[in-house]
Amino acid sequence: MSDPIVRQLDSIQSMLTRGQRNLRMERHSLILWGLAGAGLFLASDSVLTAEQISDTTQRAIAWLLLIAAVLGGTGFADWHLTRRVKEARDETWSFIHRQVVKLLWLLMGVGALFTFATFFFGGAYMLCTVWLVLIGLALYVHGLFSEEVLEWAGGIIIAIGVAGVTARLPFETMKWIAASVFGLGLPLLSLLLDHGRERTFVLRLAQAAGWTVIVLAAPLIAHRYASANLPPELPVIALADYRAGANVAGLSIVSVPAGTRVPVKMELSGDLFRPTPDAILPLTLDQTVEVMLRDGQPTGDIRAPGGTWLLARETHWISIPWMKASLDPAHGPVVESALVVDFHGTPHR
């Protein structure tokens, strides 16, 4: 077959491919949305915290407004820049493009509402996974009509989110990974866009593998570096000495022995039961733990005697797997539940 005929066939095939994938993901879109998402994740520890806004409802509304403002501002900037680029290329907004954009906004709305709901119904440990799955789904759907590399990246992001839940990774670790996927992964993905050209499976696999390694290695290394500042080794103060007035200025370590009663105070509210501000669940330690204090206040660092320091918020210690109510003549109304507290988690190193 002569070269002109081969070129004509290649040209026809390329035209058909462009007709099937008639969308284009702009590079600035990935950069804008990536930086916006990473910024929200990284700012979550210092913006609109429980210390700043103690009321749960007010804090939930504040976060919803913040997310809406960030997503709305990013969406407007993305639309404005995309419109300028399309005008420069003399392109119009296709019907499929408009429908895909509607789907993307629907997914972001679901993520915002889920974040809002966690303030009242729990499940905040799933936040990072939900947002990763949503952004992965958005990229995968967009890639069906535009760039094949977006399909690969979207599927990988979904897999990362699901794997994090399956492996029960601590929330802090998942937050670093989510921030990396948004802040590093999406801008890096913008460099891999090739305007819908057909690539070999080996090349796509190499791109996907390299992208995944960078996106996962960066947060894990950064997390390890941030956690490398281990608390110093200090003399351990017995709980009895601490309660007798031992000096705990600065950093100090207090040993809480096994058998110590730890009352869990709960504030009961609502319209079904009489409000009880001082309800107490009496618990007893089954093993000795050492707690780090700074000027008499717990820092969140805790360990078994001679063990590795753990950060309480980086562990998944407490779960309530079930709760049920019963009513019988012998005992009257009874509410039964299971409380599971496992002293394990991800160490600082």
C-alpha positions in Angstrom: 0.0 0.0 0.0 1.4 3.4 -1.0 2.3 6.0 1.5 -0.4 8.6 0.3 -3.1 6.0 1.0 -1.7 5.2 4.4 -1.6 8.9 5.3 -5.2 9.3 4.1 -6.4 6.3 6.2 -4.5 7.7 9.2 -6.1 11.1 8.6 -9.6 9.5 8.5 -8.9 7.5 11.7 -7.7 10.7 13.4 -10.8 12.6 12.3 -13.1 9.8 13.6 -11.2 9.8 16.9 -11.6 13.5 17.3 -15.3 13.2 16.5 -15.7 10.7 19.3 -13.6 12.7 21.8 -14.8 16.1 20.9 -14.0 17.7 24.3 -10.8 19.3 25.5 -9.8 19.6 29.1 -7.9 22.8 29.5 -4.7 22.8 31.4 -5.6 25.8 33.5 -8.8 24.0 34.6 -6.8 21.2 36.3 -4.4 23.6 37.9 -7.2 25.9 39.3 -9.3 23.1 40.7 -6.3 21.2 42.0 -4.9 24.2 43.9 -8.4 25.1 45.3 -9.0 21.5 46.5 -5.6 21.2 48.1 -6.0 24.6 49.8 -9.2 23.5 51.5 -7.7 20.3 52.7 -4.5 22.0 54.1 -6.4 24.8 55.7 -8.9 22.5 57.5 -6.7 22.4 60.7 -6.4 26.2 61.0 -9.6 27.7 59.5 -13.1 27.5 61.1 -12.0 25.0 63.8 -13.9 24.0 66.9 -11.8 26.3 69.0 -12.7 29.3 66.7 -16.4 28.4 66.4 -17.7 26.1 69.2 -21.2 25.8 68.0 -21.5 22.8 65.6 -24.3 24.3 63.5 -22.6 27.6 63.0 -19.3 25.8 62.2 -21.1 23.6 59.6 -22.7 26.6 57.9 -19.4 28.5 57.9 -17.7 25.6 56.2 -20.5 25.2 53.7 -20.2 28.9 52.8 -16.4 28.6 52.6 -16.6 25.6 50.3 -19.2 27.3 48.2 -17.2 30.5 47.9 -14.0 28.6 47.0 -15.7 26.4 44.4 -17.7 29.2 43.0 -14.7 31.5 42.7 -12.7 28.8 41.1 -15.5 27.9 38.7 -15.9 31.5 37.6 -12.2 31.9 37.0 -12.1 28.6 35.1 -15.2 29.6 33.0 -13.6 33.0 32.2 -10.3 31.6 31.1 -11.9 28.7 29.1 -14.1 31.2 27.3 -11.1 33.3 26.3 -9.2 30.2 25.1 -12.2 29.0 23.1 -12.6 32.4 21.5 -9.0 32.4 20.5 -9.4 29.0 18.8 -12.8 30.0 17.3 -14.6 27.2 19.2 -18.0 27.0 20.7 -19.4 25.2 23.8 -20.7 21.9 22.5 -23.8 20.2 23.8 -21.8 17.4 25.3 -19.4 19.8 27.0 -22.3 21.6 28.7 -23.7 18.3 30.0 -20.4 17.2 31.3 -19.9 20.5 33.1 -23.3 20.1 34.7 -22.3 16.6 35.9 -19.1 18.0 37.4 -21.0 20.6 39.3 -23.4 18.0 40.6 -20.6 15.9 41.9 -19.0 18.9 43.7 -22.4 19.7 45.2 -22.7 16.2 46.5 -19.2 16.6 48.1 -20.1 19.9 49.7 -23.4 18.5 51.1 -21.6 15.4 52.4 -19.1 17.6 54.2 -21.9 19.7 55.7 -23.7 16.5 56.8 -20.7 15.1 58.7 -21.0 17.8 61.3 -24.3 16.4 62.4 -24.3 12.7 61.4 -20.6 11.8 61.8 -18.4 10.1 59.2 -15.9 12.8 58.9 -13.1 10.1 58.5 -14.7 9.4 55.1 -14.3 13.0 53.8 -11.0 12.5 52.0 -12.2 9.3 50.4 -15.5 10.8 49.2 -13.8 13.8 47.6 -11.2 11.5 46.0 -13.9 9.3 44.5 -15.9 12.3 43.3 -13.0 14.0 41.6 -11.9 10.6 40.2 -15.4 10.0 38.8 -15.5 13.5 37.3 -12.2 13.0 35.5 -13.2 9.6 34.3 -16.4 10.8 32.8 -14.7 13.8 31.2 -12.1 11.5 29.8 -14.7 9.4 28.1 -15.3 12.3 25.7 -11.9 14.0 25.7 -8.5 12.7 26.9 -7.8 9.0 27.4 -5.2 9.9 30.1 -8.0 11.5 32.2 -9.8 8.1 32.2 -6.6 6.4 33.6 -6.1 9.2 36.2 -9.7 9.2 37.2 -9.7 5.4 37.8 -6.5 5.6 39.8 -7.8 8.3 42.0 -11.0 6.3 42.7 -8.8 3.3 43.5 -6.6 5.4 45.9 -9.7 6.6 47.8 -11.2 3.1 48.1 -7.8 1.6 49.1 -7.4 4.2 51.9 -10.7 3.1 53.4 -9.9 -0.6 52.9 -6.5 -0.2 54.6 -8.1 1.9 57.4 -5.5 4.7 56.9 -5.7 7.4 59.6 -7.5 10.6 58.6 -4.3 12.7 58.7 -2.6 10.4 56.2 -5.6 10.4 53.9 -5.7 14.2 54.2 -2.1 14.5 53.0 -2.8 12.1 50.2 -6.0 14.0 49.1 -4.1 17.3 49.2 -1.3 15.7 47.0 -3.9 14.4 44.5 -5.4 17.8 44.2 -2.5 20.1 44.6 0.2 18.0 42.9 -1.6 15.4 40.9 -4.0 17.6 38.9 -1.4 20.2 37.8 0.9 17.3 36.9 -1.9 15.7 35.0 -2.3 18.9 33.0 1.2 18.3 31.6 0.2 14.9 30.3 -2.7 16.1 28.2 -2.1 15.3 24.6 -5.3 16.6 22.9 -6.9 13.2 22.5 -4.1 11.6 20.6 -4.1 7.8 20.5 -1.2 6.3 22.6 0.0 2.8 23.1 -1.1 0.8 26.1 2.5 0.6 27.3 3.0 4.4 27.2 -0.3 5.0 29.0 0.7 2.4 31.7 4.1 4.1 32.1 2.4 7.5 32.5 -0.1 6.2 35.0 2.5 4.4 37.0 4.8 7.4 37.2 1.9 9.8 38.0 0.8 7.4 40.8 4.2 7.1 42.3 4.7 10.8 42.4 1.3 11.6 43.8 1.6 8.9 46.6 5.3 9.3 47.4 5.1 13.1 47.9 2.5 13.1 50.7 3.9 10.1 52.5 7.4 11.7 52.6 6.0 15.1 53.6 3.9 13.4 56.3 6.9 11.6 57.6 9.0 14.8 57.6 6.3 16.7 59.4 6.0 14.0 62.0 9.7 13.6 62.5 9.7 16.1 65.3 9.2 13.5 68.0 8.5 14.6 71.6 11.8 14.6 73.7 12.5 11.9 76.2 11.7 13.3 79.6 11.3 11.8 83.1 8.0 10.2 83.5 5.8 11.6 86.3 3.5 9.2 88.1 -0.2 10.1 88.1 -0.3 10.3 91.9 2.6 12.8 91.9 1.0 14.8 89.2 -2.3 15.1 91.2 -0.2 16.0 94.3 1.1 19.1 92.5 4.2 18.1 90.7 5.7 20.7 88.4 4.5 20.2 84.8 5.6 23.5 83.3 6.7 23.1 79.7 6.7 19.6 78.3 6.1 16.7 80.7 5.1 13.0 80.5 2.5 11.6 82.9 2.0 7.9 83.4 -1.6 6.8 83.9 -1.6 3.3 85.3 -3.9 0.4 84.5 -6.9 0.3 86.7 -7.4 4.1 86.7 -11.0 5.1 86.4 -11.6 7.5 83.5 -15.0 9.1 83.7 -16.3 10.0 80.2 -18.5 13.1 80.6 -21.3 13.4 78.0 -23.5 16.4 77.3 -27.0 15.1 76.5 -29.4 17.3 74.6 -32.4 17.0 72.3 -36.1 16.7 72.8 -36.5 13.0 73.7 -34.5 12.8 76.9 -34.2 15.3 79.7 -31.1 17.4 79.1 -28.3 16.0 81.3 -25.1 18.2 81.2 -23.2 15.9 83.6 -23.9 12.4 82.4 -20.9 10.2 83.1 -19.8 6.9 81.5 -17.4 5.2 84.0 -14.5 3.5 82.2 -11.4 1.8 83.6 -8.0 1.6 81.9 -6.9 -1.9 81.1 -3.3 -1.0 80.4 -0.9 1.8 81.4 -0.5 4.7 79.0 1.9 7.7 79.0 0.5 11.1 78.0 2.5 14.1 76.9 1.5 17.4 78.4 2.5 21.0 77.5 2.0 23.3 80.5 -0.5 20.9 82.0 -2.6 20.4 78.8 -2.5 17.2 76.7 -0.7 17.6 73.4 -2.4 14.6 71.8 0.7 12.5 72.0 0.2 9.2 73.8 2.1 5.9 74.0 2.4 2.6 75.9 5.3 2.6 78.4 8.5 2.6 76.4 6.6 2.4 73.1 6.3 4.6 70.1 4.5 7.9 70.4 1.1 8.1 68.7 -0.9 11.1 67.8 -4.5 10.7 68.9 -6.1 12.3 65.8 -4.0 10.1 63.5 -5.6 6.9 64.8 -9.0 5.3 64.5 -9.5 4.1 68.1 -13.2 4.5 68.8 -16.1 3.0 66.9 -19.8 2.3 67.7 -20.7 -0.7 65.5 -24.3 -1.0 66.7 -27.0 0.5 68.9 -30.5 -0.8 69.7 -33.4 -0.1 72.0 -35.6 -2.6 73.8 -38.7 -2.5 76.1 -39.7 -5.4 78.3 -41.7 -5.9 81.5 -38.6 -6.9 83.6 -36.3 -4.0 82.8 -38.4 -1.4 81.1 -36.9 0.8 78.4 -33.2 0.0 77.7 -30.8 1.3 75.1 -27.9 -1.0 74.4 -24.8 -0.2 72.4 -21.3 -1.5 71.6 -18.3 0.8 72.2 -15.0 -0.4 70.7 -11.8 1.3 71.8 -8.6 -0.1 70.3 -5.3 1.4 71.4 -3.5 1.2 68.1 -2.8 3.5 65.2 -0.2 4.9 63.0 3.0 5.9 64.9 5.0 9.0 64.2 7.6 6.9 62.6 
